[in-house]
Amino acid sequence: MKILQNSTEPIYKQIASQFKDDILSGKLSQGNYLPSIRELAQELKISVITTMKAYEALEKEGLITAVQGKGYFVNPQNMELVKEQHLRLVETELQNAINSAKIAGISNEELKQMLDILINQE
């Protein structure tokens, strides 16, 4: 896990975002335990309060659950919700590509050709 101290995004959001990405990508799956709050705080050299805030944000989103005396673990994920979140990410990335193409003077047809080439490479 990487924390950018000079980022405008609060540290707890950086932590929550990285865990969220790992959960939604399947890197962390149902039942996996997260590091303890103290352990993660020590590892990242941050406050326990900051770590707790990140875990609370993930819990509010329904991604993790606290188990008394055991810590936090990953909840089962609704695959429709996961797909929807990935669709939003793809839409955002495609919109960024479209905006960059406009700035560079790339036509829609050229952009479509690029996309076709990239899709067919895989």
C-alpha positions as CSV (number, residue, x, y, z in Angstrom):
1,M,0.0,0.0,0.0
2,K,1.3,3.4,-1.0
3,I,0.4,6.6,0.7
4,L,1.2,10.0,-0.9
5,Q,1.9,12.5,1.8
6,N,1.7,15.4,-0.6
7,S,-1.6,14.4,-2.1
8,T,-4.7,16.6,-1.8
9,E,-6.7,13.4,-1.1
10,P,-6.8,12.7,2.7
11,I,-4.7,9.7,3.8
12,Y,-7.8,7.7,5.0
13,K,-9.4,8.1,1.6
14,Q,-6.2,6.9,-0.1
15,I,-6.2,3.8,2.1
16,A,-9.9,3.1,1.6
17,S,-9.6,3.6,-2.1
18,Q,-6.7,1.1,-2.4
19,F,-8.6,-1.6,-0.3
20,K,-11.7,-0.9,-2.4
21,D,-9.8,-1.5,-5.6
22,D,-8.4,-4.7,-4.2
23,I,-11.8,-5.9,-3.1
24,L,-13.6,-5.1,-6.4
25,S,-10.8,-6.5,-8.5
26,G,-10.9,-9.8,-6.5
27,K,-7.4,-9.4,-5.1
28,L,-9.1,-9.5,-1.7
29,S,-12.0,-11.9,-1.7
30,Q,-14.8,-12.8,0.6
31,G,-13.7,-13.7,4.1
32,N,-10.1,-12.3,3.7
33,Y,-9.1,-10.4,6.9
34,L,-7.6,-7.0,6.6
35,P,-4.6,-6.1,8.7
36,S,-5.4,-4.9,12.2
37,I,-5.9,-1.2,12.6
38,R,-2.8,-0.9,14.8
39,E,-0.7,-3.1,12.4
40,L,-1.7,-1.1,9.3
41,A,-1.0,2.2,11.2
42,Q,2.4,1.0,12.2
43,E,3.2,-0.3,8.7
44,L,2.2,3.0,7.1
45,K,3.6,5.2,9.9
46,I,0.2,6.9,10.4
47,S,-2.3,7.5,13.2
48,V,-4.5,4.7,14.4
49,I,-7.4,7.1,14.1
50,T,-6.6,7.6,10.4
51,T,-6.6,3.9,9.8
52,M,-9.9,3.5,11.7
53,K,-11.4,6.2,9.6
54,A,-10.5,4.3,6.4
55,Y,-12.0,1.1,7.7
56,E,-15.2,2.9,8.8
57,A,-15.5,4.3,5.3
58,L,-15.2,0.8,3.8
59,E,-17.7,-0.5,6.3
60,K,-20.2,2.2,5.4
61,E,-19.9,1.1,1.8
62,G,-20.6,-2.5,2.8
63,L,-17.3,-3.8,1.6
64,I,-16.0,-5.0,5.0
65,T,-17.4,-6.0,8.4
66,A,-16.0,-5.7,11.8
67,V,-16.0,-8.9,13.9
68,Q,-15.7,-8.3,17.6
69,G,-12.2,-9.4,18.8
70,K,-11.1,-10.6,15.4
71,G,-10.9,-7.5,13.2
72,Y,-12.2,-6.6,9.8
73,F,-13.0,-9.0,7.0
74,V,-14.2,-8.7,3.4
75,N,-17.9,-9.1,2.8
76,P,-19.3,-11.1,-0.1
77,Q,-19.7,-8.8,-3.1
78,N,-22.8,-8.3,-5.2
79,M,-21.5,-9.0,-8.7
80,E,-24.0,-6.7,-10.3
81,L,-22.7,-3.9,-8.0
82,V,-19.1,-4.8,-8.9
83,K,-20.0,-4.7,-12.6
84,E,-21.7,-1.4,-12.2
85,Q,-18.7,0.1,-10.5
86,H,-16.4,-1.2,-13.2
87,L,-18.7,0.2,-15.9
88,R,-18.5,3.6,-14.2
89,L,-14.7,3.4,-14.2
90,V,-14.5,2.4,-17.8
91,E,-16.9,5.3,-18.7
92,T,-14.6,7.7,-16.8
93,E,-11.5,6.4,-18.5
94,L,-13.1,6.5,-22.0
95,Q,-14.3,10.1,-21.4
96,N,-10.8,11.1,-20.4
97,A,-9.5,9.5,-23.7
98,I,-12.1,11.3,-25.7
99,N,-11.2,14.6,-24.1
100,S,-7.5,14.0,-24.8
101,A,-8.3,13.0,-28.4
102,K,-10.1,16.3,-28.9
103,I,-7.2,18.3,-27.5
104,A,-4.8,16.4,-29.8
105,G,-7.1,16.9,-32.8
106,I,-7.8,13.2,-33.3
107,S,-11.1,12.6,-35.1
108,N,-13.8,10.3,-33.7
109,E,-13.1,7.8,-36.6
110,E,-9.4,7.7,-35.7
111,L,-10.3,7.2,-32.0
112,K,-12.7,4.3,-32.9
113,Q,-9.9,2.7,-35.0
114,M,-7.5,3.0,-32.0
115,L,-10.0,1.4,-29.7
116,D,-10.7,-1.4,-32.2
117,I,-6.9,-2.1,-32.5
118,L,-6.5,-2.1,-28.7
119,I,-9.5,-4.5,-28.3
120,N,-8.2,-6.9,-30.9
121,Q,-4.7,-7.0,-29.4
122,E,-6.0,-8.9,-26.5
